[in-house]
Amino acid sequence: MSARRRWAIAAALFALLLIAATFPMRLALSLAGAADAGVSAREIRGSIWSGALIDARLGALPLGTVRASLSPIALLGGSTELTFERADDRLGALSGRLHGSDPRGMSDVNGTTPLAGGLGLIPADTIRFEGATVRFDDAGTCAEAAGRIQLSVAAPIAGLDLSQGLSGPLRCAGGRAQAALASQSGMERLTLAFDGKGAYRAEFAITVDRDPAMAAALAVLGFKAGANGFVLATSGRF
C-alpha cells in the first residue's frame, strides 16, 4: 500500500471520528425514534458523546435535567441506548439506561423522581427505583421486568402511617409489567400493572382491624369494603 493511500485512509477515518464526536444528540435521538419510546425534553444540547436533556421526561415521569450519552454501537445496529445521570441537590440522584428499540423501555434505573399526576385516585407522589428494569416488545407486551420500586403515598388518613412508602419487586405477569407493593406492616398493599402503551391499573388495599373510624374515613375517600379489606381501584394512562 502506497504512502498516499495510507494517508487517504487515515484522513477518512479521522473525518468519520470527527463527525461521530460532534454528531448532535438532538438529531441522533430524532433519527433513532426516541420520541416513539416516550423520551422527550424541552431542550437537547451537546453531542452523542456528551449531551444534556433539559426537563427530560419518560412518558409521564419527569426526569429533570440529565447528562446523557448514546451508545454508538447500538446506533450502528439501528437501535437506541441512552445512558443518563442526574445529580441534583433538590431532586436527588437518578441514573440508568433508556432503550428506544425492541425491546424498548428502561434498565438498571436507580434513584427517585416525582410521579406526575399520581395514580388517578391513589395519591402517590414519588417513585424510587432500585435496579429497576422494565422493557416491552413492539406489541407493548412485557418482555423483561426486574428490580424493585418504592412508592410514596400521601394518604391523609388518621392512624395510617405510610411514611416509609410501599415497596416490592417488578415482574412480567399476563403480558404486563407488574409491581406488588406492600408497606412495612403488610397491612397496606398496592398492585400496579401497566403495559408498553402506558395504560395502567392500580389496586390499593388496606386491612382495617375492627376500626370503625378508619373504615368510615376510607369509605369517604372511595375505598370499597371487600374480602381483602378496603380496596380502591383506579386505571388510567401514564
VOPAGU-2260 file (C-alpha; in pm, 1 decimal, decimal comma):
REM VOPAGU-2260
SITE   aa  ch    i         X         Y         Z
SITE  MET   A    0       0,0       0,0       0,0
SITE  SER   A    1     141,0     334,1    -104,6
SITE  ALA   A    2     203,7     615,7     141,8
SITE  ARG   A    3     -55,5     831,4     -34,9
SITE  ARG   A    4    -322,7     561,7       3,7
SITE  ARG   A    5    -239,6     516,6     371,8
SITE  TRP   A    6    -271,6     891,3     426,8
SITE  ALA   A    7    -608,1     894,6     244,3
SITE  ILE   A    8    -743,8     611,8     460,6
SITE  ALA   A    9    -614,8     778,6     777,2
SITE  ALA   A   10    -775,4    1108,9     675,0
SITE  ALA   A   11   -1107,6     937,1     603,1
SITE  LEU   A   12   -1105,9     762,1     941,8
SITE  PHE   A   13   -1020,6    1088,5    1115,8
SITE  ALA   A   14   -1311,2    1261,8     938,7
SITE  LEU   A   15   -1551,1     985,5    1045,1
SITE  LEU   A   16   -1431,5    1009,9    1406,3
SITE  LEU   A   17   -1473,0    1387,9    1398,0
SITE  ILE   A   18   -1827,2    1358,4    1263,0
SITE  ALA   A   19   -1916,4    1096,7    1525,1
SITE  ALA   A   20   -1766,7    1302,8    1806,2
SITE  THR   A   21   -1965,2    1612,8    1714,1
SITE  PHE   A   22   -2289,1    1448,9    1593,3
SITE  PRO   A   23   -2575,6    1636,9    1763,9
SITE  MET   A   24   -2763,0    1449,1    2035,9
SITE  ARG   A   25   -3089,7    1607,8    1922,9
SITE  LEU   A   26   -3056,1    1473,6    1568,5
SITE  ALA   A   27   -2941,6    1130,5    1683,9
SITE  LEU   A   28   -3242,9    1091,6    1913,8
SITE  SER   A   29   -3477,1    1202,2    1636,4
SITE  LEU   A   30   -3330,9     955,8    1385,3
SITE  ALA   A   31   -3338,0     674,8    1641,1
SITE  GLY   A   32   -3710,0     723,2    1716,9
SITE  ALA   A   33   -3667,9     815,3    2082,3
SITE  ALA   A   34   -3999,7    1004,3    2078,5
SITE  ASP   A   35   -4183,3     682,5    1991,5
SITE  ALA   A   36   -4033,5     530,1    2305,6
SITE  GLY   A   37   -4170,1     814,8    2520,5
SITE  VAL   A   38   -3842,0    1005,5    2560,9
SITE  SER   A   39   -3884,8    1383,2    2535,3
SITE  ALA   A   40   -3715,6    1700,9    2657,3
SITE  ARG   A   41   -3775,8    2074,2    2645,6
SITE  GLU   A   42   -3426,7    2120,8    2502,2
SITE  ILE   A   43   -3149,8    1884,9    2389,3
SITE  ARG   A   44   -2787,5    2002,5    2388,1
SITE  GLY   A   45   -2446,3    1863,6    2301,3
SITE  SER   A   46   -2323,2    1563,8    2106,0
SITE  ILE   A   47   -2398,0    1193,1    2131,8
SITE  TRP   A   48   -2086,9    1153,4    2349,2
SITE  SER   A   49   -2170,0    1425,4    2598,5
SITE  GLY   A   50   -2514,7    1577,4    2585,1
SITE  ALA   A   51   -2778,2    1717,5    2815,8
SITE  LEU   A   52   -3155,7    1675,8    2812,2
SITE  ILE   A   53   -3324,5    1975,8    2974,0
SITE  ASP   A   54   -3652,5    1896,4    3155,1
SITE  ALA   A   55   -3645,3    1541,4    3021,7
SITE  ARG   A   56   -3939,3    1301,9    3058,3
SITE  LEU   A   57   -4001,3     932,0    3010,4
SITE  GLY   A   58   -4371,7     927,5    2939,4
SITE  ALA   A   59   -4530,5    1089,9    3245,5
SITE  LEU   A   60   -4218,1    1052,8    3458,5
SITE  PRO   A   61   -4028,4    1382,0    3490,7
SITE  LEU   A   62   -3654,0    1309,9    3490,8
SITE  GLY   A   63   -3538,7    1669,8    3527,4
SITE  THR   A   64   -3219,3    1782,5    3357,7
SITE  VAL   A   65   -2990,0    1486,3    3292,8
SITE  ARG   A   66   -2647,2    1432,9    3144,2
SITE  ALA   A   67   -2671,4    1178,5    2865,3
SITE  SER   A   68   -2471,7     984,2    2609,1
SITE  LEU   A   69   -2574,5     746,4    2332,1
SITE  SER   A   70   -2414,1     409,8    2267,5
SITE  PRO   A   71   -2252,7     430,9    1919,6
SITE  ILE   A   72   -2251,3      51,0    1894,3
SITE  ALA   A   73   -2627,6      41,5    1947,3
SITE  LEU   A   74   -2674,2     319,3    1689,5
SITE  LEU   A   75   -2477,7     121,1    1430,8
SITE  GLY   A   76   -2717,7    -165,6    1493,4
SITE  GLY   A   77   -3017,2      62,7    1435,4
SITE  SER   A   78   -3124,9      88,4    1798,9
SITE  THR   A   79   -3112,9     348,9    2075,2
SITE  GLU   A   80   -2943,9     306,3    2412,2
SITE  LEU   A   81   -2922,3     625,7    2614,0
SITE  THR   A   82   -2723,4     632,8    2937,1
SITE  PHE   A   83   -2842,1     912,8    3166,0
SITE  GLU   A   84   -2744,8    1054,4    3503,0
SITE  ARG   A   85   -2885,3    1329,7    3722,7
SITE  ALA   A   86   -2703,5    1486,5    4015,8
SITE  ASP   A   87   -2942,6    1737,1    4169,9
SITE  ASP   A   88   -2939,9    1851,4    4533,2
SITE  ARG   A   89   -3312,4    1924,5    4522,4
SITE  LEU   A   90   -3441,5    1625,9    4323,8
SITE  GLY   A   91   -3173,5    1376,1    4426,8
SITE  ALA   A   92   -2966,7    1136,8    4219,0
SITE  LEU   A   93   -3109,0     936,0    3930,5
SITE  SER   A   94   -2933,8     716,9    3673,9
SITE  GLY   A   95   -2997,7     436,7    3428,9
SITE  ARG   A   96   -3038,0     348,3    3061,9
SITE  LEU   A   97   -3326,6     412,7    2822,9
SITE  HIS   A   98   -3387,8     187,2    2523,5
SITE  GLY   A   99   -3576,1     310,8    2219,8
SITE  SER   A  100   -3598,6     -14,0    2025,0
SITE  ASP   A  101   -3743,6    -362,5    2061,9
SITE  PRO   A  102   -3748,8    -434,1    2349,5
SITE  ARG   A  103   -3786,5     -70,4    2449,7
SITE  GLY   A  104   -3806,7      77,0    2797,6
SITE  MET   A  105   -3551,4     128,2    3073,4
SITE  SER   A  106   -3289,0     -75,9    3255,8
SITE  ASP   A  107   -3067,7     -51,0    3566,3
SITE  VAL   A  108   -3252,4     258,7    3690,7
SITE  ASN   A  109   -3167,7     382,5    4040,9
SITE  GLY   A  110   -3292,0     693,3    4220,5
SITE  THR   A  111   -3607,5     891,4    4286,8
SITE  THR   A  112   -3837,8    1104,4    4072,6
SITE  PRO   A  113   -4182,9    1263,9    4118,6
SITE  LEU   A  114   -4480,9    1071,1    3983,9
SITE  ALA   A  115   -4663,3    1340,9    3787,6
SITE  GLY   A  116   -5038,1    1325,8    3845,3
SITE  GLY   A  117   -5014,6    1033,3    4086,1
SITE  LEU   A  118   -5211,4     717,1    4008,0
SITE  GLY   A  119   -5558,2     852,1    3947,8
SITE  LEU   A  120   -5744,5     841,2    4277,8
SITE  ILE   A  121   -5441,0     699,4    4459,4
SITE  PRO   A  122   -5230,1     989,5    4592,3
SITE  ALA   A  123   -4884,5     853,4    4501,3
SITE  ASP   A  124   -4636,1    1139,2    4471,9
SITE  THR   A  125   -4285,8     994,7    4427,6
SITE  ILE   A  126   -4133,2     673,2    4296,1
SITE  ARG   A  127   -3795,9     528,0    4390,0
SITE  PHE   A  128   -3616,9     281,9    4159,7
SITE  GLU   A  129   -3378,9      15,0    4287,3
SITE  GLY   A  130   -3205,3    -155,4    3994,2
SITE  ALA   A  131   -3532,5    -135,9    3802,2
SITE  THR   A  132   -3567,9    -278,7    3451,5
SITE  VAL   A  133   -3890,4    -268,3    3250,4
SITE  ARG   A  134   -3887,1    -339,2    2874,5
SITE  PHE   A  135   -4163,5    -405,4    2621,7
SITE  ASP   A  136   -4170,4    -552,0    2271,7
SITE  ASP   A  137   -4317,2    -373,6    1969,8
SITE  ALA   A  138   -4665,1    -505,2    2056,1
SITE  GLY   A  139   -4649,2    -345,9    2402,5
SITE  THR   A  140   -4610,5    -680,7    2580,9
SITE  CYS   A  141   -4378,0    -703,4    2880,6
SITE  ALA   A  142   -4050,2    -864,2    2770,7
SITE  GLU   A  143   -3844,8    -811,5    3089,1
SITE  ALA   A  144   -3908,8    -672,4    3435,9
SITE  ALA   A  145   -3672,7    -687,6    3733,0
SITE  GLY   A  146   -3554,0    -489,0    4033,5
SITE  ARG   A  147   -3773,1    -305,6    4282,5
SITE  ILE   A  148   -3969,8      16,4    4316,4
SITE  GLN   A  149   -4097,7     210,1    4616,1
SITE  LEU   A  150   -4396,6     442,7    4605,1
SITE  SER   A  151   -4455,9     725,1    4847,9
SITE  VAL   A  152   -4830,1     757,6    4911,3
SITE  ALA   A  153   -4958,4    1078,1    5068,7
SITE  ALA   A  154   -5267,9     929,4    5229,4
SITE  PRO   A  155   -5433,1    1187,4    5462,3
SITE  ILE   A  156   -5594,9     925,7    5683,9
SITE  ALA   A  157   -5569,4     947,4    6062,9
SITE  GLY   A  158   -5397,5     642,8    6209,8
SITE  LEU   A  159   -5240,9     534,2    5878,3
SITE  ASP   A  160   -4860,5     564,1    5866,3
SITE  LEU   A  161   -4715,3     529,8    5514,6
SITE  SER   A  162   -4407,6     743,6    5579,5
SITE  GLN   A  163   -4182,6     457,7    5462,7
SITE  GLY   A  164   -4388,5     405,3    5147,8
SITE  LEU   A  165   -4481,0      77,3    4982,7
SITE  SER   A  166   -4218,3    -130,6    4806,1
SITE  GLY   A  167   -4187,7    -452,9    4614,6
SITE  PRO   A  168   -4041,7    -634,1    4312,1
SITE  LEU   A  169   -4111,5    -586,1    3942,6
SITE  ARG   A  170   -4204,4    -877,4    3717,5
SITE  CYS   A  171   -4391,8    -960,6    3398,2
SITE  ALA   A  172   -4741,5   -1100,7    3450,6
SITE  GLY   A  173   -5008,3   -1157,8    3186,8
SITE  GLY   A  174   -4822,9    -953,6    2926,5
SITE  ARG   A  175   -4792,6    -650,6    3155,4
SITE  ALA   A  176   -4525,1    -525,2    3390,1
SITE  GLN   A  177   -4642,4    -565,5    3747,6
SITE  ALA   A  178   -4528,2    -438,6    4087,1
SITE  ALA   A  179   -4675,3    -596,2    4400,0
SITE  LEU   A  180   -4601,1    -342,0    4674,8
SITE  ALA   A  181   -4655,4    -358,2    5048,3
SITE  SER   A  182   -4593,4    -133,3    5349,0
SITE  GLN   A  183   -4359,4    -235,8    5629,7
SITE  SER   A  184   -4651,5    -362,1    5836,5
SITE  GLY   A  185   -4801,6    -553,2    5544,7
SITE  MET   A  186   -5142,7    -401,9    5624,9
SITE  GLU   A  187   -5132,6    -182,8    5314,4
SITE  ARG   A  188   -5080,7    -333,5    4967,6
SITE  LEU   A  189   -5073,3    -178,3    4622,6
SITE  THR   A  190   -5067,7    -376,6    4299,0
SITE  LEU   A  191   -4970,3    -178,0    3990,0
SITE  ALA   A  192   -4982,2    -328,6    3640,5
SITE  PHE   A  193   -4906,3    -142,8    3316,0
SITE  ASP   A  194   -4835,8    -216,7    2950,6
SITE  GLY   A  195   -4596,5     -75,1    2693,4
SITE  LYS   A  196   -4851,5     179,4    2571,8
SITE  GLY   A  197   -4877,1     345,5    2912,1
SITE  ALA   A  198   -5214,1     206,7    3023,4
SITE  TYR   A  199   -5214,7     110,2    3390,4
SITE  ARG   A  200   -5440,3     -37,0    3656,6
SITE  ALA   A  201   -5372,1       8,3    4027,4
SITE  GLU   A  202   -5541,7    -151,8    4326,7
SITE  PHE   A  203   -5475,5     -15,8    4676,0
SITE  ALA   A  204   -5591,5    -246,1    4958,1
SITE  ILE   A  205   -5586,7    -160,0    5328,6
SITE  THR   A  206   -5663,0    -404,8    5608,3
SITE  VAL   A  207   -5875,3    -243,0    5879,0
SITE  ASP   A  208   -5882,6    -443,2    6202,8
SITE  ARG   A  209   -6208,6    -351,6    6376,5
SITE  ASP   A  210   -6151,6      20,3    6349,2
SITE  PRO   A  211   -6483,8     179,4    6254,5
SITE  ALA   A  212   -6338,9     532,1    6245,0
SITE  MET   A  213   -6074,4     437,1    5989,7
SITE  ALA   A  214   -6324,9     229,3    5792,4
SITE  ALA   A  215   -6551,3     533,0    5770,6
SITE  ALA   A  216   -6260,1     756,0    5663,7
SITE  LEU   A  217   -6161,6     509,7    5390,2
SITE  ALA   A  218   -6518,2     488,9    5263,7
SITE  VAL   A  219   -6526,9     868,5    5226,7
SITE  LEU   A  220   -6211,2     850,4    5011,3
SITE  GLY   A  221   -6373,6     598,5    4776,7
SITE  PHE   A  222   -6247,4     268,8    4920,9
SITE  LYS   A  223   -6488,1     -24,4    4895,7
SITE  ALA   A  224   -6516,3    -299,1    5156,1
SITE  GLY   A  225   -6406,2    -639,1    5023,7
SITE  ALA   A  226   -6260,2    -974,1    5121,1
SITE  ASN   A  227   -5909,3    -826,6    5141,1
SITE  GLY   A  228   -6006,5    -521,4    5342,6
SITE  PHE   A  229   -6091,7    -185,7    5191,1
SITE  VAL   A  230   -5993,0    -154,3    4826,2
SITE  LEU   A  231   -5952,8     144,4    4595,8
SITE  ALA   A  232   -5909,7      54,9    4227,1
SITE  THR   A  233   -5816,6     301,9    3956,7
SITE  SER   A  234   -5692,1     296,5    3597,9
SITE  GLY   A  235   -5552,7     544,3    3351,3
SITE  ARG   A  236   -5257,5     619,3    3128,6
SITE  PHE   A  237   -4912,1     745,2    3215,6
